[in-house]
């Protein structure tokens, strides 16, 4: 067992190779055994992840602000708000990020290793009406 304290977990800029706009990542649970990781992502207004796929399940919990989420085969982006939970099935291409006028933060708890980055989300896909 261990406790991950906010004061000991630095927030660092997320990789510009995988995100559009300003995004900060705080890792609380590192996948030391390869089984589970837990991080908080904080997005500036309009910032978003690139399209990506996880090899295993993931849960997102919105902790502040308003965000957007879209996945392959959906009817368009879904709006997200504080307290919302998202189940991300393995193998489903998706992206998530902030609304154009709101900061957005979520906690991501991911089972297992492996993420495949697929490229940026176009402005047209990002701005598409929910």
SEDO-771232 format. One record per residue (C-alpha): residue number from 0; residue in three letters; x, y negated, z. Coordinates in steps of 0.2 Angstrom, whole numbers. Last residue first. Layout:
<recs>
<rec><num>NUM</num><residuo>ala</residuo><X>X</X><Y>Y</Y><Z>Z</Z></rec>
...
</recs>
This chain:
<recs>
<rec><num>129</num><residuo>unk</residuo><X>-114</X><Y>-86</Y><Z>-149</Z></rec>
<rec><num>128</num><residuo>unk</residuo><X>-110</X><Y>-100</Y><Z>-162</Z></rec>
<rec><num>127</num><residuo>unk</residuo><X>-94</X><Y>-97</Y><Z>-172</Z></rec>
<rec><num>126</num><residuo>unk</residuo><X>-80</X><Y>-109</Y><Z>-165</Z></rec>
<rec><num>125</num><residuo>unk</residuo><X>-67</X><Y>-95</Y><Z>-161</Z></rec>
<rec><num>124</num><residuo>unk</residuo><X>-71</X><Y>-86</Y><Z>-177</Z></rec>
<rec><num>123</num><residuo>unk</residuo><X>-69</X><Y>-102</Y><Z>-188</Z></rec>
<rec><num>122</num><residuo>unk</residuo><X>-54</X><Y>-108</Y><Z>-178</Z></rec>
<rec><num>121</num><residuo>unk</residuo><X>-46</X><Y>-91</Y><Z>-183</Z></rec>
<rec><num>120</num><residuo>unk</residuo><X>-41</X><Y>-79</Y><Z>-169</Z></rec>
<rec><num>119</num><residuo>unk</residuo><X>-22</X><Y>-76</Y><Z>-170</Z></rec>
<rec><num>118</num><residuo>unk</residuo><X>-14</X><Y>-59</Y><Z>-173</Z></rec>
<rec><num>117</num><residuo>unk</residuo><X>-16</X><Y>-40</Y><Z>-170</Z></rec>
<rec><num>116</num><residuo>unk</residuo><X>-8</X><Y>-37</Y><Z>-153</Z></rec>
<rec><num>115</num><residuo>unk</residuo><X>-8</X><Y>-19</Y><Z>-147</Z></rec>
<rec><num>114</num><residuo>unk</residuo><X>-8</X><Y>-16</Y><Z>-129</Z></rec>
<rec><num>113</num><residuo>unk</residuo><X>-1</X><Y>-1</Y><Z>-120</Z></rec>
<rec><num>112</num><residuo>unk</residuo><X>0</X><Y>4</Y><Z>-102</Z></rec>
<rec><num>111</num><residuo>unk</residuo><X>-13</X><Y>12</Y><Z>-91</Z></rec>
<rec><num>110</num><residuo>unk</residuo><X>-29</X><Y>5</Y><Z>-83</Z></rec>
<rec><num>109</num><residuo>unk</residuo><X>-31</X><Y>-14</Y><Z>-84</Z></rec>
<rec><num>108</num><residuo>unk</residuo><X>-37</X><Y>-26</Y><Z>-71</Z></rec>
<rec><num>107</num><residuo>unk</residuo><X>-39</X><Y>-43</Y><Z>-79</Z></rec>
<rec><num>106</num><residuo>unk</residuo><X>-43</X><Y>-58</Y><Z>-68</Z></rec>
<rec><num>105</num><residuo>unk</residuo><X>-51</X><Y>-73</Y><Z>-77</Z></rec>
<rec><num>104</num><residuo>unk</residuo><X>-48</X><Y>-91</Y><Z>-78</Z></rec>
<rec><num>103</num><residuo>unk</residuo><X>-56</X><Y>-104</Y><Z>-89</Z></rec>
<rec><num>102</num><residuo>unk</residuo><X>-53</X><Y>-123</Y><Z>-91</Z></rec>
<rec><num>101</num><residuo>unk</residuo><X>-68</X><Y>-131</Y><Z>-101</Z></rec>
<rec><num>100</num><residuo>unk</residuo><X>-72</X><Y>-141</Y><Z>-116</Z></rec>
<rec><num>99</num><residuo>unk</residuo><X>-68</X><Y>-130</Y><Z>-131</Z></rec>
<rec><num>98</num><residuo>unk</residuo><X>-73</X><Y>-114</Y><Z>-121</Z></rec>
<rec><num>97</num><residuo>unk</residuo><X>-59</X><Y>-104</Y><Z>-114</Z></rec>
<rec><num>96</num><residuo>unk</residuo><X>-52</X><Y>-88</Y><Z>-120</Z></rec>
<rec><num>95</num><residuo>unk</residuo><X>-55</X><Y>-70</Y><Z>-124</Z></rec>
<rec><num>94</num><residuo>unk</residuo><X>-51</X><Y>-58</Y><Z>-139</Z></rec>
<rec><num>93</num><residuo>unk</residuo><X>-57</X><Y>-41</Y><Z>-145</Z></rec>
<rec><num>92</num><residuo>unk</residuo><X>-52</X><Y>-25</Y><Z>-155</Z></rec>
<rec><num>91</num><residuo>unk</residuo><X>-60</X><Y>-10</Y><Z>-146</Z></rec>
<rec><num>90</num><residuo>unk</residuo><X>-48</X><Y>5</Y><Z>-143</Z></rec>
<rec><num>89</num><residuo>unk</residuo><X>-51</X><Y>7</Y><Z>-125</Z></rec>
<rec><num>88</num><residuo>unk</residuo><X>-68</X><Y>-1</Y><Z>-119</Z></rec>
<rec><num>87</num><residuo>unk</residuo><X>-67</X><Y>-18</Y><Z>-111</Z></rec>
<rec><num>86</num><residuo>unk</residuo><X>-80</X><Y>-20</Y><Z>-97</Z></rec>
<rec><num>85</num><residuo>unk</residuo><X>-83</X><Y>-38</Y><Z>-93</Z></rec>
<rec><num>84</num><residuo>unk</residuo><X>-88</X><Y>-46</Y><Z>-76</Z></rec>
<rec><num>83</num><residuo>unk</residuo><X>-97</X><Y>-63</Y><Z>-74</Z></rec>
<rec><num>82</num><residuo>unk</residuo><X>-94</X><Y>-72</Y><Z>-58</Z></rec>
<rec><num>81</num><residuo>unk</residuo><X>-90</X><Y>-89</Y><Z>-65</Z></rec>
<rec><num>80</num><residuo>unk</residuo><X>-96</X><Y>-90</Y><Z>-83</Z></rec>
<rec><num>79</num><residuo>unk</residuo><X>-94</X><Y>-82</Y><Z>-100</Z></rec>
<rec><num>78</num><residuo>unk</residuo><X>-101</X><Y>-86</Y><Z>-117</Z></rec>
<rec><num>77</num><residuo>unk</residuo><X>-102</X><Y>-72</Y><Z>-130</Z></rec>
<rec><num>76</num><residuo>unk</residuo><X>-94</X><Y>-73</Y><Z>-147</Z></rec>
<rec><num>75</num><residuo>unk</residuo><X>-103</X><Y>-66</Y><Z>-162</Z></rec>
<rec><num>74</num><residuo>unk</residuo><X>-115</X><Y>-52</Y><Z>-166</Z></rec>
<rec><num>73</num><residuo>unk</residuo><X>-102</X><Y>-39</Y><Z>-161</Z></rec>
<rec><num>72</num><residuo>unk</residuo><X>-94</X><Y>-26</Y><Z>-172</Z></rec>
<rec><num>71</num><residuo>unk</residuo><X>-76</X><Y>-31</Y><Z>-167</Z></rec>
<rec><num>70</num><residuo>unk</residuo><X>-75</X><Y>-40</Y><Z>-151</Z></rec>
<rec><num>69</num><residuo>unk</residuo><X>-79</X><Y>-58</Y><Z>-144</Z></rec>
<rec><num>68</num><residuo>unk</residuo><X>-77</X><Y>-67</Y><Z>-128</Z></rec>
<rec><num>67</num><residuo>unk</residuo><X>-79</X><Y>-85</Y><Z>-123</Z></rec>
<rec><num>66</num><residuo>unk</residuo><X>-75</X><Y>-94</Y><Z>-107</Z></rec>
<rec><num>65</num><residuo>unk</residuo><X>-82</X><Y>-106</Y><Z>-94</Z></rec>
<rec><num>64</num><residuo>unk</residuo><X>-74</X><Y>-111</Y><Z>-78</Z></rec>
<rec><num>63</num><residuo>unk</residuo><X>-68</X><Y>-101</Y><Z>-64</Z></rec>
<rec><num>62</num><residuo>unk</residuo><X>-65</X><Y>-83</Y><Z>-57</Z></rec>
<rec><num>61</num><residuo>unk</residuo><X>-72</X><Y>-73</Y><Z>-72</Z></rec>
<rec><num>60</num><residuo>unk</residuo><X>-69</X><Y>-55</Y><Z>-69</Z></rec>
<rec><num>59</num><residuo>unk</residuo><X>-61</X><Y>-44</Y><Z>-83</Z></rec>
<rec><num>58</num><residuo>unk</residuo><X>-61</X><Y>-25</Y><Z>-82</Z></rec>
<rec><num>57</num><residuo>unk</residuo><X>-50</X><Y>-15</Y><Z>-94</Z></rec>
<rec><num>56</num><residuo>unk</residuo><X>-50</X><Y>3</Y><Z>-100</Z></rec>
<rec><num>55</num><residuo>unk</residuo><X>-35</X><Y>11</Y><Z>-109</Z></rec>
<rec><num>54</num><residuo>unk</residuo><X>-26</X><Y>9</Y><Z>-125</Z></rec>
<rec><num>53</num><residuo>unk</residuo><X>-30</X><Y>-9</Y><Z>-125</Z></rec>
<rec><num>52</num><residuo>unk</residuo><X>-33</X><Y>-18</Y><Z>-142</Z></rec>
<rec><num>51</num><residuo>unk</residuo><X>-29</X><Y>-36</Y><Z>-147</Z></rec>
<rec><num>50</num><residuo>unk</residuo><X>-35</X><Y>-52</Y><Z>-156</Z></rec>
<rec><num>49</num><residuo>unk</residuo><X>-25</X><Y>-67</Y><Z>-150</Z></rec>
<rec><num>48</num><residuo>unk</residuo><X>-29</X><Y>-74</Y><Z>-133</Z></rec>
<rec><num>47</num><residuo>unk</residuo><X>-37</X><Y>-91</Y><Z>-132</Z></rec>
<rec><num>46</num><residuo>unk</residuo><X>-35</X><Y>-109</Y><Z>-128</Z></rec>
<rec><num>45</num><residuo>unk</residuo><X>-49</X><Y>-121</Y><Z>-132</Z></rec>
<rec><num>44</num><residuo>unk</residuo><X>-49</X><Y>-130</Y><Z>-114</Z></rec>
<rec><num>43</num><residuo>unk</residuo><X>-33</X><Y>-124</Y><Z>-105</Z></rec>
<rec><num>42</num><residuo>unk</residuo><X>-33</X><Y>-105</Y><Z>-101</Z></rec>
<rec><num>41</num><residuo>unk</residuo><X>-29</X><Y>-97</Y><Z>-84</Z></rec>
<rec><num>40</num><residuo>unk</residuo><X>-25</X><Y>-78</Y><Z>-84</Z></rec>
<rec><num>39</num><residuo>unk</residuo><X>-25</X><Y>-69</Y><Z>-68</Z></rec>
<rec><num>38</num><residuo>unk</residuo><X>-16</X><Y>-52</Y><Z>-68</Z></rec>
<rec><num>37</num><residuo>unk</residuo><X>-19</X><Y>-34</Y><Z>-62</Z></rec>
<rec><num>36</num><residuo>unk</residuo><X>-10</X><Y>-18</Y><Z>-68</Z></rec>
<rec><num>35</num><residuo>unk</residuo><X>-14</X><Y>0</Y><Z>-66</Z></rec>
<rec><num>34</num><residuo>unk</residuo><X>-7</X><Y>17</Y><Z>-71</Z></rec>
<rec><num>33</num><residuo>unk</residuo><X>10</X><Y>15</Y><Z>-77</Z></rec>
<rec><num>32</num><residuo>unk</residuo><X>18</X><Y>19</Y><Z>-60</Z></rec>
<rec><num>31</num><residuo>unk</residuo><X>25</X><Y>2</Y><Z>-57</Z></rec>
<rec><num>30</num><residuo>unk</residuo><X>11</X><Y>-7</Y><Z>-67</Z></rec>
<rec><num>29</num><residuo>unk</residuo><X>13</X><Y>-24</Y><Z>-59</Z></rec>
<rec><num>28</num><residuo>unk</residuo><X>-1</X><Y>-29</Y><Z>-48</Z></rec>
<rec><num>27</num><residuo>unk</residuo><X>-2</X><Y>-48</Y><Z>-45</Z></rec>
<rec><num>26</num><residuo>unk</residuo><X>4</X><Y>-55</Y><Z>-61</Z></rec>
<rec><num>25</num><residuo>unk</residuo><X>0</X><Y>-73</Y><Z>-64</Z></rec>
<rec><num>24</num><residuo>unk</residuo><X>-1</X><Y>-78</Y><Z>-82</Z></rec>
<rec><num>23</num><residuo>unk</residuo><X>-3</X><Y>-96</Y><Z>-89</Z></rec>
<rec><num>22</num><residuo>unk</residuo><X>-11</X><Y>-101</Y><Z>-105</Z></rec>
<rec><num>21</num><residuo>unk</residuo><X>-9</X><Y>-117</Y><Z>-116</Z></rec>
<rec><num>20</num><residuo>unk</residuo><X>-15</X><Y>-115</Y><Z>-134</Z></rec>
<rec><num>19</num><residuo>unk</residuo><X>-16</X><Y>-100</Y><Z>-145</Z></rec>
<rec><num>18</num><residuo>unk</residuo><X>-10</X><Y>-84</Y><Z>-136</Z></rec>
<rec><num>17</num><residuo>unk</residuo><X>0</X><Y>-68</Y><Z>-141</Z></rec>
<rec><num>16</num><residuo>unk</residuo><X>16</X><Y>-75</Y><Z>-148</Z></rec>
<rec><num>15</num><residuo>unk</residuo><X>15</X><Y>-90</Y><Z>-137</Z></rec>
<rec><num>14</num><residuo>unk</residuo><X>18</X><Y>-78</Y><Z>-123</Z></rec>
<rec><num>13</num><residuo>unk</residuo><X>10</X><Y>-83</Y><Z>-107</Z></rec>
<rec><num>12</num><residuo>unk</residuo><X>17</X><Y>-98</Y><Z>-97</Z></rec>
<rec><num>11</num><residuo>unk</residuo><X>21</X><Y>-93</Y><Z>-79</Z></rec>
<rec><num>10</num><residuo>unk</residuo><X>11</X><Y>-92</Y><Z>-63</Z></rec>
<rec><num>9</num><residuo>unk</residuo><X>22</X><Y>-86</Y><Z>-49</Z></rec>
<rec><num>8</num><residuo>unk</residuo><X>16</X><Y>-73</Y><Z>-37</Z></rec>
<rec><num>7</num><residuo>unk</residuo><X>23</X><Y>-76</Y><Z>-19</Z></rec>
<rec><num>6</num><residuo>unk</residuo><X>11</X><Y>-89</Y><Z>-13</Z></rec>
<rec><num>5</num><residuo>unk</residuo><X>-4</X><Y>-79</Y><Z>-21</Z></rec>
<rec><num>4</num><residuo>unk</residuo><X>0</X><Y>-65</Y><Z>-10</Z></rec>
<rec><num>3</num><residuo>unk</residuo><X>1</X><Y>-47</Y><Z>-16</Z></rec>
<rec><num>2</num><residuo>unk</residuo><X>-3</X><Y>-35</Y><Z>-2</Z></rec>
<rec><num>1</num><residuo>unk</residuo><X>5</X><Y>-18</Y><Z>-2</Z></rec>
<rec><num>0</num><residuo>unk</residuo><X>0</X><Y>0</Y><Z>0</Z></rec>
</recs>
